[in-house]
């Protein structure tokens, strides 16, 4: 694949699958992706996969698959020192992707309203379960939960059976793909106008 995003820097504050899959696609297109994890709470995908030894080493196949072509950094974003380093990185970045519960990073002073002051042309993508508005905004979810909420599970299985989850985490992959498309559209908009923006994608 042509490295069409060569020279684009992405800060990846995501975990598990939907967010990491979005940043993985950007990395495949040539972007420099820096995955940032908390030192005491690393991405739980590190412990998931088919090889028990790799899981024990914190390098599970689920993590390795989505972390290909990325660089890695640990930062304690709950500390002033960690946030200061993030601020410095933001000033060098084009894109930031996060999939924390809505409001969590705002409470730390590193939400979009804070970071766009440092870098007005920043493209900030927020991925969450139900979006940042509405009655379910504070809820978190995994792929299976959204399969159930969306009605997808009611369309699978056999006649007379209870709803059945799709084997693959299709919602996570669809969300990550949608986020990638939205980020690329925001990059094109920035190329034409010089403006950054907030991109929101819900599962």
URTAJO-V544192 format. One record per residue. N is the residue number from 0. D_FIRST is the distance of its C-alpha to the first C-alpha in whole Angstrom. Layout:
N&D_FIRST, N&D_FIRST
This chain:
0&0, 1&4, 2&6, 3&8, 4&11, 5&12, 6&16, 7&16, 8&18, 9&18, 10&22, 11&21, 12&25, 13&24, 14&25, 15&25, 16&22, 17&22, 18&21, 19&19, 20&17, 21&16, 22&16, 23&13, 24&11, 25&11, 26&11, 27&8, 28&7, 29&9, 30&12, 31&15, 32&17, 33&20, 34&22, 35&25, 36&28, 37&32, 38&33, 39&36, 40&34, 41&30, 42&28, 43&29, 44&26, 45&27, 46&30, 47&28, 48&27, 49&28, 50&29, 51&32, 52&32, 53&29, 54&30, 55&33, 56&31, 57&29, 58&26, 59&26, 60&23, 61&23, 62&22, 63&20, 64&17, 65&17, 66&18, 67&15, 68&13, 69&16, 70&20, 71&23, 72&26, 73&29, 74&31, 75&35, 76&34, 77&38, 78&39, 79&40, 80&38, 81&35, 82&35, 83&35, 84&32, 85&30, 86&32, 87&31, 88&27, 89&27, 90&28, 91&25, 92&23, 93&21, 94&21, 95&23, 96&22, 97&25, 98&27, 99&30, 100&33, 101&34, 102&36, 103&36, 104&34, 105&36, 106&39, 107&38, 108&37, 109&34, 110&33, 111&31, 112&35, 113&35, 114&32, 115&31, 116&34, 117&33, 118&30, 119&30, 120&27, 121&25, 122&23, 123&25, 124&24, 125&26, 126&26, 127&29, 128&31, 129&33, 130&32, 131&34, 132&37, 133&39, 134&42, 135&39, 136&37, 137&38, 138&37, 139&34, 140&33, 141&31, 142&29, 143&32, 144&34, 145&32, 146&32, 147&35, 148&36, 149&34, 150&36, 151&33, 152&35, 153&38, 154&36, 155&35, 156&37, 157&40, 158&43, 159&46, 160&43, 161&42, 162&39, 163&36, 164&33, 165&30, 166&29, 167&25, 168&25, 169&24, 170&25, 171&23, 172&20, 173&21, 174&22, 175&19, 176&17, 177&19, 178&19, 179&16, 180&16, 181&20, 182&18, 183&16, 184&19, 185&21, 186&19, 187&19, 188&23, 189&23, 190&22, 191&24, 192&27, 193&27, 194&27, 195&26, 196&27, 197&28, 198&25, 199&27, 200&25, 201&28, 202&27
